[in-house]
Amino acid sequence: MTARTLRGTARLGRTARLAGAAALVLVVAACGTAAEPTPPPATTSSQDTDRPTDPPTTAAALPEVPVRSADLASAAEPVGPAPTAVSIPALDVQLPVDPVGVQADGQMEIPPLAERAGWYRFGAAPSDAEGTTVVAAHVDSVASAGLGPFARLQELAPGDVVDVTLADGTVVPFAVTSVVAVAKSDAAWDAVFTREGPRRLVLITCGGTFQREERRYSDNIIVTADPVLG
């Protein structure tokens, strides 16, 4: 897998094994009308450090998100309360979070407005004892008339805090451990969409170069953060 750590000027800083007997399938949605291989349910996407030199001008030119799939009917729900908002003080970024599932084509749902993020509700919740909480948002959107808050994810640096507000009012802090740009064809989503392993938060959006013919971005931006203990 090709992944390059995003660093720069000032501040450039597993699919969930769902309950059920059905085999899990990973799907990655495209940043536009074109989509990556499309097996059954679940997907999420991300962005890269480079700004598209030729910005999208149609609703089809939305960012992409990778998701994972399974027999959702038999999937266990997360134990903890759902996240309702994400705040990143270092970037002065705040946006509401909606619980999302899987579209009919097997890709993860994402709110159409770039100012709202989606939490993959068939994965882990932020306060669950283990597993990855996946939150994704479009990098830009015609509906939003431009770039959204997650367009700045590449500016995060290790140690930056991401505060996640839960439905019960609790705020769960996470500290960034890595920020990487990954070509969509190389993303290892099995390591992201998982309800096993240590607790962590993953934020995803699109990035890299906007590919007009395919109506999508070339990369995903993936931010990983661990819970702040104490």
Secondary structure, 3 states (H helix, E strand, C coil): CCEEECCCCCCCCCCCCCCCCCCCEEEECCCCCCCCCCCCCCEECCCCCCCCCCCCCCCCCCCCCEEEECCHHHCCCCCCCCEEEEEEHHHCEEEEEEEECECCCCCECCCCCCCCEEEECCCCCCCCCCCEEEEECCCEEHHHCEECHHHHHHHCCCCCEEEEEECCCCEEEEEEEEEEEEEHHHCCHHHCCCCCCCCEEEEEEEEEEEECCCCEEEEEEEEEEEECCC
